[in-house]
Each structure stands twice: as C-alpha cells, then as structure tokens.
Amino acid sequence: MRYSPFGSGILYILLGSLFTYFAIQNVQEDGWGFFSYLLVILATFDVGSGIKMIAIHYKLKKTFKKK
C-alpha cells in the first residue's frame, strides 16, 4: 500500500514532536546524556523529513495541476 507524501510528512512531524517531548523530559530528569542527544538527533531528522515530504507533496500537486 502506498502512502501519500503529505500523510507521511505529518506522521514524521508528529514523531519528531514526540521525540522532542521525550528529550525535554529526559534532560529535565537526568541532564544531557547520550540518550538525550540521541532523541534530539532523531527529532531533528524526523521534522526535517516531514517538512521535505510535505514540500514534495505540494510540488507534485503543482506539477499535476499544470497538466
């Protein structure tokens, strides 16, 4: 089954938000450790991928609208 880039982008942004929340909670409890950095890196990649997927969705939509 294929997913639309928009739906995947929203999912990635939600996961990035969740990882950000967990990173904030972890830093407040234990300080900056390996797991905190790992969560921040995962959140960064997910939010970046989400934005990229949503941009692809609108680019495809614009391309198909011209034809």
C-alpha positions as a printed Julia matrix, in Angstrom:
67×3 Matrix{Float64}:
  0.0    0.0     0.0
  1.3    3.46   -0.91
  1.06   6.44    1.39
  0.8   10.0     0.2
  3.79  12.27    0.86
  1.53  14.61    2.83
  0.38  11.88    5.23
  3.92  10.63    5.67
  5.12  14.17    6.31
  2.52  14.72    9.01
  3.47  11.41   10.61
  7.17  12.34   10.61
  6.44  15.72   12.17
  4.31  14.1    14.87
  7.09  11.62   15.63
  9.61  14.46   15.74
  7.39  16.29   18.21
  7.11  13.17   20.34
 10.9   12.68   20.34
 11.33  16.34   21.27
  8.96  15.92   24.2
 10.84  12.83   25.4
 14.18  14.63   25.02
 12.95  17.56   27.12
 11.68  15.2    29.81
 14.95  13.26   29.81
 17.08  16.41   30.1
 14.97  17.71   32.98
 15.34  14.44   34.88
 18.89  13.28   34.09
 20.65  16.13   32.31
 22.39  15.89   28.97
 23.46  12.32   28.35
 23.85  10.02   25.38
 20.11   9.19   25.25
 19.15  12.88   25.29
 21.41  13.59   22.33
 20.04  10.55   20.51
 16.46  11.76   20.99
 17.34  15.26   19.75
 19.04  13.83   16.65
 16.03  11.59   15.9
 13.66  14.53   16.36
 15.74  16.68   14.0
 15.79  14.02   11.29
 12.05  13.36   11.62
 10.99  17.0    11.48
 13.34  17.64    8.55
 12.0   14.61    6.68
  8.44  15.67    7.44
  8.97  19.14    6.01
 10.65  17.65    2.95
  7.76  15.21    2.37
  5.15  17.97    2.64
  7.16  20.1     0.19
  7.28  17.14   -2.23
  3.51  16.76   -1.9
  2.88  20.37   -2.89
  5.44  20.19   -5.7
  3.75  17.08   -7.14
  0.34  18.69   -6.73
  1.52  21.77   -8.62
  3.07  19.63  -11.37
 -0.06  17.53  -11.91
 -2.27  20.62  -11.84
 -0.38  22.12  -14.81
 -1.01  19.07  -16.99
